[in-house]
Amino acid sequence: MKKNSKIYVAGHRGLVGSAIYRKLEEEGYSNVITRNSKELDLREKHEVEQFFAEEEVDYVFLAAAKVGGIVANNEYPADFIRDNLLIQTNVIDAAYQNDVKKLMFLGSTCIYPKHAEQPLNEKALLTGELEPTNEPYAIAKIAGVKMCESYNRQYGTNFIPVMPTNLYGIGDNFDLEKSHVLPALMRKFHEAKENNEGSVEVWGSGTPLREFLYSDDLADGCLFLMEHYNDSEIINIGVGKDISIKEAALLMKEVVGFEGDLNFDTSKPDGTPRKLVDTTKINDLGWSAKTDLKEGLEKTYRWFLENHEKAIGGRK
């Protein structure tokens, strides 16, 4: 990409898209365009086609998606599969129709089978059953991967599918019904501290293992891959090491400064027992994550405190 290339970041208000947008600005890209959902509904085919035809975009970061944690995935499965299929189908096809030079499709490591061998290698895709709690979302993302692969094979496009591990960071979603585990814990600990409560409830047993990637590290990795990766095969972006939910909760407790107890509610689902990605492929290309979990949580909590009303209001 040249510094004046026209770059469209789809989903620039979300955790992933906002981090990519910040990174592009920091690196001096001067022609980055965005649209919010009121300006451009990516679920509407004619709106997407008109946008691409008018804007003549060179590069696309497709970070727009309907996302959420276990609660949201359980309660709104139809919304998750429908909206994500519509968004990615419309954008990928319009990118092809309007000769976009390169598109990055941001997926999720939930595309891998629930009981796949750890760490999750890219070749594990479609080798087993998915985790039931987020299966509709995962199937939509798998369809996006296969769409990129198919367009590349049939039309000679350069659409790359990238699978980030669990993310957290500045601009995260702190809605307790829809957020992922780290922002949910951050808000719970913060509010318990403010209200002088004696304990905080943590969903599940605390034993599942998770890998957490700071969103600004993801953005750095995405920009690296846009410059150095040209392949239809999926590629993981992760840290390469994991931590138990209990350990993550204890670390969050320390970062926030909460002094009470943790209560693990084992009646709530644990989700996948372990989810660690194999980062060999991206590491061999010359990229690795730089921010350790405690440092990333401290940066995120500072942002949370400085933007508290915006954070707890959720992302619009």
N, C-alpha and C positions, 0 to 999 in steps of 0.2 A: 504494500500500500504506500502511495505517496502522501506527503503531508497535506496536499490539497485534494486528495481523492474524496469523492462524496460517499460518506459512510453512514448507513442507517442502523441505529441501535433500536431494535424492537423490544419494548419492555423496559424503557430507560428509568422508570420509577420503581422498579422492583430491586431486590437485593443484588441480583446478578447484573442486570442492565445498568443500574446506577454506578456500580463499581467499574464496569467496562467504560461507561461514559467518562467517569473521572479519570481513568487511566489514559484514554485517548486525548483528553484535554491536557493532561500532564505531559504527554509525549509530543505535544505540538501539532496534533491533527486539527486542521482549521475549518473543515467542512463536514462536521458531524451533525446529522439531522435526527430529530425525534418527533414523535406524535404521541399525545396521551390518548386514552381510550375514548374520550369524548370527541376528539379531533379525527380519530381513525379507529374504527371498530374492526379489528383484525379477523373477527368471526364472519364479517360480511365480505363476500367475494368481490362484488363490484367496487366497493370502497378501496380494497387492497389493490385491485387491478388499476384503478384510476390513479392512485397514489404513485405506484411504480412507473406508470406510463408518463406521468407529469414530472417526476423528480429525477429520472435517469440515474438511479443509484449505481455506484460501482461495487460497493461491498456491504454485506449485511451481517450483523450479529443478531441472530434470532433467539433472544432471551425472553421474549414474551411467552407467558404460560399461566395457566391457573394452577397454583401450587398450595400446599398446606400439609399439616401434620396428620397423625393417625385419626384424630377426631373428625377433621374436615373430610378426609378420604373415606371414612366410614359413613358419614352422613350425606355426602353429596357425590356418590359415585357417577351418576349420569352426567352431572355438570363437568366433572373432571375429564371424562373420556370425550364428551361432545365438544367442549370448548377447546381442548388441546388439539383434537383432530382438525377442527375447523381452522384454528390459528395457523398451525404449521402447514397444512395443506395449501391454504390461500397464499401464504408468504413464499413458500418454496416454489409453487407453480408460477407465481407472478415474477419471482426472481429469474426463473428460466425464460419466461416469455419476454422479459425486458433486458436480457443479456447481462445480468449481474456477473461480474468477474469472479466473485467468490462469496460463498455464504457459509457461516458457521451456525450449525444447529446445536443448541444447548439442550442436552437431555438430562438424565439422572441415573445414578447407579442402581436405582430400584428396578431398572430393566433386567438386572441379573437374577437368576433363579434364587429362591429363598435359601436353598441348601447347597449352593455352589461352593466349590472348594475355595478356601480363603488363602491369600488375598485374591480378590476377584479379577481374573484376567479377562481381557477383551474377548477371548475366544469362548468364554462361558455363555455368551448370549444364546438364548433359545435351546439350552441343554437341559432344562428342568422347569418345574412349576414355580410360579411367582409367589411373592408374599401376598396373601389374600387381602390384607388391609389396604394396600395401595395398587391392586391389580389393574383397575381401570386406567389410572394415570400411567402406570408402567406400560400397558399395552399401547396407549396413545403415543408414548415416547418411542417405543419399538417401531411403530408404524412410521414415525418421523425419520428414524435411522434408515429404515428400508427405503423410504422415499428418496432420501439423499443418494443412497447407493444406486437405486434404480434410475434416477435422473442422470447420474454420472455415467452409468453404463449405456443408457439409450441416447442421451443427448450431448454427452461430452462436457457436462457442467463440472464445476469444482465446488461441490457442496460437502463440507466436512462435518461429521457428527462427533461431538465432544461430550464426554460423560463426567461431570463433576461429582465428587463425593458430597457428603453432608456439608452444608455451608452455614456460615453465620457472619455477622459483621454490621457495619454502619448501614442504616436504612432497613434493617430487618423488620419482619412483621412480629409485633409483640401482642397480637390479639390472642388471648388464651384459648379460644376455641379453634383457631386456624393456624397457629404458629407451630414451628418445629421446637424440638426439646430445649435448645440453649436459650433462645429468646423468651420462651415460656418460663424457664427457670429464673432467668435474669429478672423478669418482671415480678415473679412470685417472691423472690428473695428481697427485692427492693421494697415491695409493698409491705412485706412482713417486717422488715427493718423499720420502715416509716411508722408502722402501726404498733411497734413493740410487741409483736406476736412471738409466741414461744416456739413455734414449729412451722415447717413448710412441708406440704404434701408433694411427693414425687411419684409420678405414675410408674407402675410396674415394680419389678423386683430390684431394679438397679444393676442387674447382672449383664444385660446385653452390652456388646462392645460396639463402639461407634468411632468413626474417623471424622474429624472436623477440620474443614479448610476455611481460612479467613477469606472473606469475599474479595479483598484487594489482591490477595495472592492469586485467586482464580482469574481476576481480570488480567493480571500480569501473564498468567499462563495462556489465556485466550489470545492475547496480542501476540505472544510468542508463536503459537500454533498458526495464527493467521499468516505469519511471515514464513514459517518453516515446515508446515505440514500440508500435504496435498494428496489425500488418500480417502477412498470411500469407507475404509474400515474405521470403526469407532476407536477413540483413544481416550483413556482415562486422565482426569486431572485430580490429584489428591496429595495427601501428605505422606502416605506410606506407613503410618502407624496409628493405632487406635487406643481407646481408653474406655473403661466401663462407664455406664450412666451414673453409677454411684460416685466414681472418682470425679467425673465431670461436675456433678452436683456439689461435691465438696470443694472443688476448685472455684466454682461459681460463688459459693457461700463465702469463701475467702476474699474474692475480688469485690463483691458487693459489701462485705463487712457485716453480714448477718451472724448473730451469735447464738441463735436457737438451734433446735434439733431438726433432723430430717425424718419424715415418716413415709415409708415406701408402701404405696397402695397396690398390693399384689392382685387385687380384683381387676385392675386396669391392664390392658394388653401391653406386652413387651415389644411386639413387632419382631422383626428379623433378629435372630440370636446374635449375629455378628455381621458387620458390613465394612470390610476393609478392601480398598482397591489396590490392585497391582499397578504401581506407577513406573515400572521398568521401561515401558515404551517411551513415555515422555521424558523420563530421566536420561535415557540413551540419546535423545535428541538434544539434550543440553539444558533442560529446565527442571527446577525443583522448588518446592515451597520454601518460603523464608521465615514466616511468622509462626512462633510456637503458640500453643493454645492459651496460656496465661496472658501473654502479651496481647494477643488478639482480643481476648475477653476484656482486658483493661481498656483497650482502645474503644471497643464497642460500648462498654459501660459509661465511659466519658461522653460518648456521643449521646447515649440514652439520657444521661442527666442533663445535658445541654439542650436536648430536643425532646424533653419529656412529654409535653402535650401532643406533639406530632407523633411520637413513638407509640404512645398508648392508644392514640386514635386510630391506629392501623394505617396501612397505605391505601390511598384512594386511586 
